[in-house]
Amino acid sequence: MTTSTDASIEDCLLRLCRERGAGKSICPSEAARALAGGGGAWRALMPAVRAAAGRLAADGRIVVSKRGMAVDISSVRGPVRLGLPDC
């Protein structure tokens, strides 16, 4: 189940991925920073951003990758990239 906050995070992730374009990716922290505004508050949003990315990836709406390989965000540690799936 998603909350309105979850939906706004998902919307932000999708918007940023679309803006970046096909074949390119974003860092999840870009979404957290966009949602948090200024300062260091974005770090507290990272678990929710990663969870939202996992839901979007499970639905096939984005791809989560690490070092150019698709990964499961729920089991991978460290930095990942998010992008649009190749159609």
C-alpha positions in Angstrom: 0.0 0.0 0.0 1.3 3.4 -0.9 0.7 6.7 0.9 0.4 10.1 -0.8 4.0 10.7 0.2 4.9 7.4 -1.5 3.0 8.6 -4.6 4.8 11.9 -4.6 8.2 10.2 -4.4 7.3 7.9 -7.2 6.1 10.8 -9.3 9.3 12.6 -8.6 11.4 9.6 -9.6 9.5 9.1 -12.8 9.6 12.8 -13.7 13.4 13.0 -13.2 14.0 9.8 -15.2 11.9 11.2 -18.1 13.6 14.5 -17.9 17.0 12.8 -18.1 15.8 10.8 -21.0 16.2 7.3 -22.5 19.6 5.7 -22.0 20.5 8.0 -19.1 20.1 7.6 -15.4 19.6 9.5 -12.2 20.9 9.0 -8.7 18.2 8.4 -6.1 19.6 11.3 -4.1 18.6 13.6 -6.9 14.9 12.8 -6.1 15.5 13.1 -2.3 17.1 16.5 -2.8 14.3 17.7 -5.1 11.7 16.6 -2.5 13.5 18.0 0.5 14.4 21.4 -0.8 17.7 22.7 0.6 19.9 21.6 3.4 20.7 18.1 4.6 17.1 16.9 5.2 17.3 14.9 1.9 19.3 12.1 3.7 16.3 11.2 5.8 14.2 10.6 2.7 16.6 8.1 1.1 15.0 4.9 2.6 11.6 6.1 1.3 13.1 7.0 -2.1 14.8 3.6 -2.4 11.5 1.8 -1.4 9.6 3.8 -4.1 12.3 2.9 -6.7 11.8 -0.7 -5.7 8.1 -0.5 -6.3 8.6 1.2 -9.7 11.2 -1.3 -10.7 8.9 -4.2 -9.7 6.2 -2.6 -12.0 8.7 -2.3 -14.8 8.4 1.5 -14.9 12.1 2.1 -14.1 15.3 0.0 -14.0 17.7 0.0 -11.1 21.3 -0.6 -12.0 24.7 -0.7 -10.4 27.8 -0.6 -12.6 25.7 -0.9 -15.6 23.9 -4.1 -14.6 20.3 -4.3 -13.5 19.9 -5.1 -9.8 17.3 -5.7 -7.2 17.4 -2.5 -5.0 16.1 -4.4 -2.0 19.2 -6.6 -1.9 22.0 -4.4 -3.3 24.0 -2.2 -1.1 25.6 1.1 -1.9 25.0 3.6 -4.8 22.6 2.7 -7.6 21.3 4.5 -10.7 17.7 4.7 -11.8 16.6 5.0 -15.4 13.8 4.3 -17.9 13.6 0.8 -19.2 14.6 0.1 -22.7 11.6 -0.5 -24.8 
